[in-house]
Amino acid sequence: MVSHFSNPNKPGFKSSPNFNNSQSLKRRLKGTGSGSIQRHFVQRRLHNQYRTYEQYWYHYELWQEGKCIEKSSVYIPKQKLQQIQVMNENKEPVKAILKELGKTV
């Protein structure tokens, strides 16, 4: 059986990933931490009624020498949400994202 990755004459051929020194679009560089954006729903009581609000949080882990040295979350203000989403999609280092959110590491 021949894979679609190895046979360019086969319909649906996909070129194999390029494994040079360039940064992958799926992962951060090793040692730059890991993080993700998550949406949470929060209920607040206002004048005897509950209102539901969306909040976005950046959950992250920082690693050093194979050990997790910090695991936490940071609130993302609405004004910075789009910028942080772009940084996360571009796989910027976690420390750069935290700096943009005002957290010192």
N, CA, C and O atoms as CSV, one atom per row, in Angstrom:
chain,resi,resn,atom,element,x,y,z
A,1,MET,N,N,0.846,-1.175,0.000
A,1,MET,CA,C,0.000,0.000,0.000
A,1,MET,C,C,0.891,1.237,0.000
A,1,MET,O,O,1.819,1.339,0.802
A,2,VAL,N,N,0.608,2.169,-0.895
A,2,VAL,CA,C,1.407,3.381,-1.025
A,2,VAL,C,C,0.640,4.541,-0.420
A,2,VAL,O,O,-0.544,4.724,-0.704
A,3,SER,N,N,1.297,5.310,0.398
A,3,SER,CA,C,0.680,6.455,1.059
A,3,SER,C,C,0.510,7.610,0.083
A,3,SER,O,O,1.264,7.740,-0.881
A,4,HIS,N,N,-0.494,8.451,0.345
A,4,HIS,CA,C,-0.678,9.659,-0.452
A,4,HIS,C,C,0.494,10.617,-0.289
A,4,HIS,O,O,0.707,11.483,-1.138
A,5,PHE,N,N,1.256,10.471,0.791
A,5,PHE,CA,C,2.394,11.341,1.033
A,5,PHE,C,C,3.580,10.982,0.138
A,5,PHE,O,O,4.426,11.835,-0.127
A,6,SER,N,N,3.656,9.727,-0.336
A,6,SER,CA,C,4.849,9.310,-1.049
A,6,SER,C,C,4.671,9.175,-2.548
A,6,SER,O,O,5.664,9.027,-3.260
A,7,ASN,N,N,3.451,9.219,-3.060
A,7,ASN,CA,C,3.225,9.017,-4.480
A,7,ASN,C,C,2.642,10.269,-5.118
A,7,ASN,O,O,1.437,10.493,-5.005
A,8,PRO,N,N,3.469,11.118,-5.803
A,8,PRO,CA,C,2.962,12.354,-6.382
A,8,PRO,C,C,2.023,12.123,-7.552
A,8,PRO,O,O,1.310,13.051,-7.932
A,9,ASN,N,N,1.983,10.921,-8.150
A,9,ASN,CA,C,1.099,10.635,-9.276
A,9,ASN,C,C,-0.307,10.263,-8.830
A,9,ASN,O,O,-1.225,10.219,-9.649
A,10,LYS,N,N,-0.484,9.998,-7.555
A,10,LYS,CA,C,-1.765,9.576,-7.025
A,10,LYS,C,C,-2.645,10.802,-6.773
A,10,LYS,O,O,-2.146,11.807,-6.266
A,11,PRO,N,N,-3.948,10.752,-7.112
A,11,PRO,CA,C,-4.833,11.878,-6.804
A,11,PRO,C,C,-4.890,12.113,-5.301
A,11,PRO,O,O,-4.883,11.159,-4.522
A,12,GLY,N,N,-4.946,13.351,-4.898
A,12,GLY,CA,C,-4.984,13.682,-3.476
A,12,GLY,C,C,-3.608,13.716,-2.835
A,12,GLY,O,O,-3.490,13.696,-1.610
A,13,PHE,N,N,-2.548,13.768,-3.673
A,13,PHE,CA,C,-1.177,13.796,-3.150
A,13,PHE,C,C,-0.975,15.015,-2.271
A,13,PHE,O,O,-1.374,16.125,-2.623
A,14,LYS,N,N,-0.354,14.796,-1.131
A,14,LYS,CA,C,0.010,15.878,-0.215
A,14,LYS,C,C,1.500,15.790,0.006
A,14,LYS,O,O,2.029,14.714,0.285
A,15,SER,N,N,2.171,16.898,-0.115
A,15,SER,CA,C,3.616,16.859,0.104
A,15,SER,C,C,3.893,16.625,1.574
A,15,SER,O,O,3.144,17.078,2.439
A,16,SER,N,N,4.959,15.923,1.847
A,16,SER,CA,C,5.309,15.636,3.233
A,16,SER,C,C,5.751,16.908,3.923
A,16,SER,O,O,6.250,17.821,3.265
A,17,PRO,N,N,5.581,16.992,5.240
A,17,PRO,CA,C,5.981,18.188,5.967
A,17,PRO,C,C,7.479,18.444,5.838
A,17,PRO,O,O,8.274,17.513,5.711
A,18,ASN,N,N,7.841,19.703,5.873
A,18,ASN,CA,C,9.240,20.098,5.764
A,18,ASN,C,C,9.837,20.137,7.174
A,18,ASN,O,O,9.415,20.942,8.004
A,19,PHE,N,N,10.798,19.285,7.438
A,19,PHE,CA,C,11.363,19.182,8.783
A,19,PHE,C,C,12.716,19.869,8.863
A,19,PHE,O,O,13.671,19.278,9.366
A,20,ASN,N,N,12.823,21.104,8.379
A,20,ASN,CA,C,14.076,21.844,8.536
A,20,ASN,C,C,14.024,22.632,9.838
A,20,ASN,O,O,13.198,22.342,10.703
A,21,ASN,N,N,14.876,23.602,9.984
A,21,ASN,CA,C,14.969,24.338,11.247
A,21,ASN,C,C,13.886,25.394,11.421
A,21,ASN,O,O,13.853,26.063,12.454
A,22,SER,N,N,12.993,25.566,10.437
A,22,SER,CA,C,11.949,26.576,10.575
A,22,SER,C,C,10.933,26.138,11.624
A,22,SER,O,O,10.774,24.948,11.899
A,23,GLN,N,N,10.255,27.116,12.200
A,23,GLN,CA,C,9.308,26.838,13.273
A,23,GLN,C,C,8.046,26.195,12.710
A,23,GLN,O,O,7.510,26.666,11.706
A,24,SER,N,N,7.568,25.132,13.337
A,24,SER,CA,C,6.356,24.455,12.918
A,24,SER,C,C,5.145,25.316,13.269
A,24,SER,O,O,5.168,26.067,14.244
A,25,LEU,N,N,4.093,25.200,12.470
A,25,LEU,CA,C,2.879,25.949,12.747
A,25,LEU,C,C,2.012,25.257,13.802
A,25,LEU,O,O,1.071,25.858,14.320
A,26,LYS,N,N,2.323,24.002,14.122
A,26,LYS,CA,C,1.503,23.266,15.074
A,26,LYS,C,C,2.044,23.296,16.488
A,26,LYS,O,O,1.288,23.060,17.431
A,27,ARG,N,N,3.324,23.576,16.671
A,27,ARG,CA,C,3.918,23.509,18.007
A,27,ARG,C,C,4.823,24.713,18.242
A,27,ARG,O,O,5.353,25.315,17.308
A,28,ARG,N,N,4.982,25.041,19.529
A,28,ARG,CA,C,5.956,26.055,19.900
A,28,ARG,C,C,7.335,25.418,19.923
A,28,ARG,O,O,7.462,24.194,19.939
A,29,LEU,N,N,8.351,26.241,19.927
A,29,LEU,CA,C,9.702,25.721,20.061
A,29,LEU,C,C,9.863,25.095,21.439
A,29,LEU,O,O,9.258,25.555,22.407
A,30,LYS,N,N,10.658,24.069,21.528
A,30,LYS,CA,C,10.869,23.384,22.802
A,30,LYS,C,C,11.458,24.353,23.827
A,30,LYS,O,O,12.403,25.085,23.535
A,31,GLY,N,N,10.888,24.344,25.022
A,31,GLY,CA,C,11.385,25.201,26.092
A,31,GLY,C,C,10.698,26.546,26.190
A,31,GLY,O,O,11.034,27.340,27.069
A,32,THR,N,N,9.723,26.833,25.294
A,32,THR,CA,C,9.041,28.127,25.350
A,32,THR,C,C,7.695,28.038,26.051
A,32,THR,O,O,6.954,29.021,26.083
A,33,GLY,N,N,7.362,26.877,26.614
A,33,GLY,CA,C,6.127,26.713,27.371
A,33,GLY,C,C,4.980,26.249,26.495
A,33,GLY,O,O,5.127,26.085,25.284
A,34,SER,N,N,3.838,26.040,27.128
A,34,SER,CA,C,2.635,25.659,26.392
A,34,SER,C,C,1.472,26.475,26.936
A,34,SER,O,O,1.449,26.846,28.109
A,35,GLY,N,N,0.509,26.746,26.063
A,35,GLY,CA,C,-0.627,27.544,26.501
A,35,GLY,C,C,-1.777,27.454,25.527
A,35,GLY,O,O,-1.600,27.090,24.364
A,36,SER,N,N,-2.962,27.791,26.012
A,36,SER,CA,C,-4.153,27.792,25.177
A,36,SER,C,C,-5.156,28.803,25.711
A,36,SER,O,O,-5.127,29.184,26.882
A,37,ILE,N,N,-6.043,29.224,24.819
A,37,ILE,CA,C,-7.106,30.171,25.184
A,37,ILE,C,C,-8.381,29.367,25.394
A,37,ILE,O,O,-8.749,28.536,24.564
A,38,GLN,N,N,-9.051,29.626,26.514
A,38,GLN,CA,C,-10.307,28.936,26.798
A,38,GLN,C,C,-11.377,29.951,27.164
A,38,GLN,O,O,-11.113,30.958,27.822
A,39,ARG,N,N,-12.598,29.655,26.717
A,39,ARG,CA,C,-13.738,30.521,27.011
A,39,ARG,C,C,-14.506,29.927,28.174
A,39,ARG,O,O,-14.811,28.735,28.187
A,40,HIS,N,N,-14.814,30.762,29.145
A,40,HIS,CA,C,-15.598,30.351,30.306
A,40,HIS,C,C,-16.849,31.223,30.379
A,40,HIS,O,O,-16.836,32.380,29.957
A,41,PHE,N,N,-17.903,30.669,30.905
A,41,PHE,CA,C,-19.131,31.428,31.113
A,41,PHE,C,C,-19.301,31.670,32.606
A,41,PHE,O,O,-19.191,30.752,33.418
A,42,VAL,N,N,-19.570,32.926,32.949
A,42,VAL,CA,C,-19.704,33.325,34.346
A,42,VAL,C,C,-21.086,33.922,34.542
A,42,VAL,O,O,-21.536,34.745,33.745
A,43,GLN,N,N,-21.758,33.502,35.610
A,43,GLN,CA,C,-23.056,34.077,35.929
A,43,GLN,C,C,-22.896,35.111,37.033
A,43,GLN,O,O,-22.270,34.861,38.063
A,44,ARG,N,N,-23.475,36.267,36.790
A,44,ARG,CA,C,-23.467,37.342,37.791
A,44,ARG,C,C,-24.912,37.713,38.119
A,44,ARG,O,O,-25.790,37.727,37.257
A,45,ARG,N,N,-25.117,38.007,39.378
A,45,ARG,CA,C,-26.455,38.410,39.805
A,45,ARG,C,C,-26.532,39.931,39.770
A,45,ARG,O,O,-25.707,40.630,40.358
A,46,LEU,N,N,-27.543,40.420,39.066
A,46,LEU,CA,C,-27.742,41.862,38.940
A,46,LEU,C,C,-29.230,42.158,39.088
A,46,LEU,O,O,-30.027,41.789,38.226
A,47,HIS,N,N,-29.605,42.820,40.172
A,47,HIS,CA,C,-31.001,43.184,40.444
A,47,HIS,C,C,-31.919,41.958,40.395
A,47,HIS,O,O,-32.923,41.943,39.683
A,48,ASN,N,N,-31.557,40.951,41.157
A,48,ASN,CA,C,-32.340,39.717,41.292
A,48,ASN,C,C,-32.468,38.920,39.988
A,48,ASN,O,O,-33.359,38.080,39.861
A,49,GLN,N,N,-31.593,39.177,39.034
A,49,GLN,CA,C,-31.557,38.389,37.801
A,49,GLN,C,C,-30.131,37.926,37.567
A,49,GLN,O,O,-29.173,38.616,37.917
A,50,TYR,N,N,-30.004,36.770,36.982
A,50,TYR,CA,C,-28.669,36.258,36.650
A,50,TYR,C,C,-28.374,36.544,35.191
A,50,TYR,O,O,-29.190,36.270,34.310
A,51,ARG,N,N,-27.207,37.093,34.950
A,51,ARG,CA,C,-26.760,37.341,33.585
A,51,ARG,C,C,-25.513,36.504,33.344
A,51,ARG,O,O,-24.688,36.331,34.241
A,52,THR,N,N,-25.382,35.990,32.135
A,52,THR,CA,C,-24.250,35.157,31.778
A,52,THR,C,C,-23.282,35.975,30.918
A,52,THR,O,O,-23.685,36.609,29.943
A,53,TYR,N,N,-22.025,35.951,31.289
A,53,TYR,CA,C,-20.983,36.677,30.577
A,53,TYR,C,C,-19.929,35.699,30.065
A,53,TYR,O,O,-19.656,34.675,30.693
A,54,GLU,N,N,-19.348,36.027,28.928
A,54,GLU,CA,C,-18.217,35.268,28.412
A,54,GLU,C,C,-16.932,35.873,28.943
A,54,GLU,O,O,-16.770,37.093,28.966
A,55,GLN,N,N,-16.035,35.028,29.362
A,55,GLN,CA,C,-14.696,35.466,29.755
A,55,GLN,C,C,-13.692,34.557,29.078
A,55,GLN,O,O,-13.906,33.351,28.963
A,56,TYR,N,N,-12.589,35.148,28.630
A,56,TYR,CA,C,-11.523,34.382,28.002
A,56,TYR,C,C,-10.312,34.365,28.917
A,56,TYR,O,O,-9.921,35.390,29.476
A,57,TRP,N,N,-9.725,33.182,29.061
A,57,TRP,CA,C,-8.573,32.979,29.929
A,57,TRP,C,C,-7.468,32.301,29.146
A,57,TRP,O,O,-7.729,31.459,28.287
A,58,TYR,N,N,-6.234,32.670,29.444
A,58,TYR,CA,C,-5.071,32.027,28.850
A,58,TYR,C,C,-4.495,31.078,29.889
A,58,TYR,O,O,-3.954,31.516,30.904
A,59,HIS,N,N,-4.611,29.778,29.637
A,59,HIS,CA,C,-4.070,28.751,30.533
A,59,HIS,C,C,-2.688,28.376,30.019
A,59,HIS,O,O,-2.517,28.108,28.830
A,60,TYR,N,N,-1.711,28.356,30.902
A,60,TYR,CA,C,-0.341,28.119,30.450
A,60,TYR,C,C,0.447,27.272,31.437
A,60,TYR,O,O,0.105,27.156,32.613
A,61,GLU,N,N,1.523,26.680,30.905
A,61,GLU,CA,C,2.495,25.933,31.700
A,61,GLU,C,C,3.882,26.357,31.253
A,61,GLU,O,O,4.148,26.491,30.058
A,62,LEU,N,N,4.754,26.564,32.209
A,62,LEU,CA,C,6.156,26.855,31.917
A,62,LEU,C,C,6.995,25.703,32.433
A,62,LEU,O,O,6.825,25.254,33.566
A,63,TRP,N,N,7.907,25.228,31.587
A,63,TRP,CA,C,8.731,24.065,31.906
A,63,TRP,C,C,10.196,24.451,31.909
A,63,TRP,O,O,10.630,25.329,31.163
A,64,GLN,N,N,10.953,23.773,32.767
A,64,GLN,CA,C,12.404,23.973,32.813
A,64,GLN,C,C,13.048,22.639,33.169
A,64,GLN,O,O,12.734,22.042,34.199
A,65,GLU,N,N,13.935,22.186,32.323
A,65,GLU,CA,C,14.651,20.930,32.525
A,65,GLU,C,C,13.704,19.753,32.773
A,65,GLU,O,O,13.956,18.917,33.641
A,66,GLY,N,N,12.617,19.696,32.006
A,66,GLY,CA,C,11.692,18.579,32.103
A,66,GLY,C,C,10.716,18.630,33.256
A,66,GLY,O,O,9.965,17.677,33.465
A,67,LYS,N,N,10.705,19.724,34.018
A,67,LYS,CA,C,9.788,19.851,35.156
A,67,LYS,C,C,8.921,21.096,34.980
A,67,LYS,O,O,9.387,22.140,34.525
A,68,CYS,N,N,7.658,20.959,35.348
A,68,CYS,CA,C,6.736,22.084,35.278
A,68,CYS,C,C,7.030,23.020,36.450
A,68,CYS,O,O,6.894,22.633,37.611
A,69,ILE,N,N,7.433,24.255,36.139
A,69,ILE,CA,C,7.760,25.201,37.205
A,69,ILE,C,C,6.608,26.146,37.522
A,69,ILE,O,O,6.563,26.734,38.603
A,70,GLU,N,N,5.667,26.295,36.571
A,70,GLU,CA,C,4.505,27.148,36.834
A,70,GLU,C,C,3.349,26.704,35.953
A,70,GLU,O,O,3.522,26.433,34.765
A,71,LYS,N,N,2.176,26.633,36.550
A,71,LYS,CA,C,0.960,26.259,35.836
A,71,LYS,C,C,-0.142,27.154,36.377
A,71,LYS,O,O,-0.491,27.079,37.555
A,72,SER,N,N,-0.692,28.010,35.503
A,72,SER,CA,C,-1.652,28.984,35.986
A,72,SER,C,C,-2.519,29.486,34.832
A,72,SER,O,O,-2.439,28.987,33.709
A,73,SER,N,N,-3.357,30.494,35.139
A,73,SER,CA,C,-4.242,31.113,34.165
A,73,SER,C,C,-4.202,32.622,34.325
A,73,SER,O,O,-3.969,33.142,35.416
A,74,VAL,N,N,-4.436,33.321,33.210
A,74,VAL,CA,C,-4.471,34.778,33.218
A,74,VAL,C,C,-5.713,35.212,32.442
A,74,VAL,O,O,-5.983,34.700,31.355
A,75,TYR,N,N,-6.462,36.154,33.000
A,75,TYR,CA,C,-7.642,36.695,32.331
A,75,TYR,C,C,-7.208,37.520,31.125
A,75,TYR,O,O,-6.228,38.260,31.194
A,76,ILE,N,N,-7.948,37.389,30.010
A,76,ILE,CA,C,-7.659,38.164,28.800
A,76,ILE,C,C,-8.746,39.228,28.663
A,76,ILE,O,O,-9.910,38.890,28.450
A,77,PRO,N,N,-8.386,40.508,28.782
A,77,PRO,CA,C,-9.381,41.570,28.576
A,77,PRO,C,C,-9.896,41.556,27.130
A,77,PRO,O,O,-9.180,41.157,26.211
A,78,LYS,N,N,-11.149,41.998,26.942
A,78,LYS,CA,C,-11.759,41.997,25.606
A,78,LYS,C,C,-10.929,42.791,24.601
A,78,LYS,O,O,-10.856,42.421,23.429
A,79,GLN,N,N,-10.297,43.889,25.052
A,79,GLN,CA,C,-9.527,44.731,24.151
A,79,GLN,C,C,-8.308,44.002,23.591
A,79,GLN,O,O,-7.853,44.324,22.494
A,80,LYS,N,N,-7.777,43.039,24.316
A,80,LYS,CA,C,-6.555,42.341,23.897
A,80,LYS,C,C,-6.825,40.952,23.334
A,80,LYS,O,O,-5.888,40.273,22.915
A,81,LEU,N,N,-8.074,40.516,23.312
A,81,LEU,CA,C,-8.389,39.152,22.910
A,81,LEU,C,C,-7.912,38.837,21.499
A,81,LEU,O,O,-7.277,37.805,21.282
A,82,GLN,N,N,-8.203,39.700,20.542
A,82,GLN,CA,C,-7.828,39.422,19.154
A,82,GLN,C,C,-6.309,39.348,18.998
A,82,GLN,O,O,-5.798,38.473,18.300
A,83,GLN,N,N,-5.595,40.256,19.641
A,83,GLN,CA,C,-4.131,40.263,19.570
A,83,GLN,C,C,-3.542,38.984,20.181
A,83,GLN,O,O,-2.607,38.407,19.626
A,84,ILE,N,N,-4.075,38.550,21.300
A,84,ILE,CA,C,-3.589,37.341,21.960
A,84,ILE,C,C,-3.909,36.112,21.112
A,84,ILE,O,O,-3.103,35.184,21.048
A,85,GLN,N,N,-5.075,36.092,20.458
A,85,GLN,CA,C,-5.420,34.973,19.581
A,85,GLN,C,C,-4.423,34.859,18.429
A,85,GLN,O,O,-4.005,33.757,18.073
A,86,VAL,N,N,-4.046,35.989,17.850
A,86,VAL,CA,C,-3.070,35.979,16.753
A,86,VAL,C,C,-1.713,35.493,17.259
A,86,VAL,O,O,-1.060,34.683,16.601
A,87,MET,N,N,-1.290,35.982,18.418
A,87,MET,CA,C,-0.014,35.549,18.979
A,87,MET,C,C,-0.024,34.045,19.252
A,87,MET,O,O,0.964,33.360,18.986
A,88,ASN,N,N,-1.135,33.530,19.781
A,88,ASN,CA,C,-1.232,32.107,20.085
A,88,ASN,C,C,-1.237,31.271,18.802
A,88,ASN,O,O,-0.613,30.211,18.757
A,89,GLU,N,N,-1.934,31.735,17.759
A,89,GLU,CA,C,-1.951,31.014,16.480
A,89,GLU,C,C,-0.569,30.988,15.838
A,89,GLU,O,O,-0.204,30.009,15.186
A,90,ASN,N,N,0.201,32.060,16.021
A,90,ASN,CA,C,1.552,32.128,15.469
A,90,ASN,C,C,2.565,31.403,16.353
A,90,ASN,O,O,3.757,31.376,16.050
A,91,LYS,N,N,2.082,30.816,17.447
A,91,LYS,CA,C,2.909,30.057,18.386
A,91,LYS,C,C,4.061,30.884,18.949
A,91,LYS,O,O,5.205,30.432,19.016
A,92,GLU,N,N,3.725,32.110,19.352
A,92,GLU,CA,C,4.699,32.965,20.027
A,92,GLU,C,C,5.062,32.310,21.362
A,92,GLU,O,O,4.264,31.544,21.901
A,93,PRO,N,N,6.240,32.594,21.901
A,93,PRO,CA,C,6.597,32.038,23.214
A,93,PRO,C,C,5.586,32.474,24.286
A,93,PRO,O,O,5.069,33.590,24.254
A,94,VAL,N,N,5.323,31.581,25.216
A,94,VAL,CA,C,4.350,31.847,26.271
A,94,VAL,C,C,4.734,33.097,27.062
A,94,VAL,O,O,3.862,33.880,27.440
A,95,LYS,N,N,6.026,33.291,27.315
A,95,LYS,CA,C,6.462,34.463,28.078
A,95,LYS,C,C,6.114,35.757,27.367
A,95,LYS,O,O,5.801,36.747,28.026
A,96,ALA,N,N,6.160,35.781,26.030
A,96,ALA,CA,C,5.794,36.982,25.270
A,96,ALA,C,C,4.298,37.268,25.397
A,96,ALA,O,O,3.890,38.424,25.509
A,97,ILE,N,N,3.484,36.215,25.381
A,97,ILE,CA,C,2.036,36.384,25.540
A,97,ILE,C,C,1.715,36.877,26.948
A,97,ILE,O,O,0.878,37.763,27.123
A,98,LEU,N,N,2.377,36.307,27.945
A,98,LEU,CA,C,2.145,36.740,29.322
A,98,LEU,C,C,2.581,38.189,29.528
A,98,LEU,O,O,1.928,38.939,30.253
A,99,LYS,N,N,3.673,38.579,28.896
A,99,LYS,CA,C,4.137,39.967,28.992
A,99,LYS,C,C,3.093,40.914,28.404
A,99,LYS,O,O,2.846,41.987,28.955
A,100,GLU,N,N,2.481,40.519,27.285
A,100,GLU,CA,C,1.437,41.333,26.655
A,100,GLU,C,C,0.215,41.447,27.561
A,100,GLU,O,O,-0.488,42.457,27.530
A,101,LEU,N,N,-0.040,40.429,28.357
A,101,LEU,CA,C,-1.166,40.446,29.292
A,101,LEU,C,C,-0.833,41.124,30.609
A,101,LEU,O,O,-1.693,41.232,31.483
A,102,GLY,N,N,0.411,41.586,30.765
A,102,GLY,CA,C,0.801,42.318,31.960
A,102,GLY,C,C,1.294,41.449,33.088
A,102,GLY,O,O,1.425,41.930,34.214
A,103,LYS,N,N,1.571,40.188,32.831
A,103,LYS,CA,C,2.078,39.289,33.870
A,103,LYS,C,C,3.581,39.133,33.701
A,103,LYS,O,O,4.063,38.867,32.600
A,104,THR,N,N,4.314,39.298,34.785
A,104,THR,CA,C,5.765,39.124,34.736
A,104,THR,C,C,6.120,37.722,35.163
A,104,THR,O,O,5.569,37.195,36.130
A,105,VAL,N,N,7.040,37.122,34.440
A,105,VAL,CA,C,7.467,35.746,34.730
A,105,VAL,C,C,8.961,35.740,34.923
A,105,VAL,O,O,9.546,34.687,35.179
